[in-house]
């Protein structure tokens, strides 16, 4: 009887560890996500930085012709508090961004993730893109946008 209990407890323990491991390694939830760009700031401060970016650099705002694609609330994704970033230069595209924060030992950190991309037709989950496309988007975001956000956070 004791061996039976030990065996069942061990099976349950291994099963729980597998579930936890899978959950912790599934980046970004249902949309998938880019590698996050981490900042030593609260999510409120990051949102202020994004507001400043859109205010100072209006070219990143969604153009009228693509406003119908800025429909994340209608899709039930408004809980993500995402932002849509537009790139006019080739390739013309939009990124759906989210910020995720964490506090460890009293120190707040927030990461910005690219969750989806649109070329004006439809949205494609970041996780569904090829490695080459994901790398291209992350490089573009890291080189063109992140330095501007960092500048606003000084």
Secondary structure, 3 states (H helix, E strand, C coil): CHHHHHHHHHHHHHHHHHHHHHHHCCCCHHHCCCCCEEECCCHHHHHHHHHHHHHHCHHHCCCHHHHHHCCCCCCCCHHHCCEEEEECCCCCEEEEEEEEEEEECCEEEEEEEEEEEECCCCEEEHHHCCHHHHHHHHHHHHHHHHHHHHHHCC
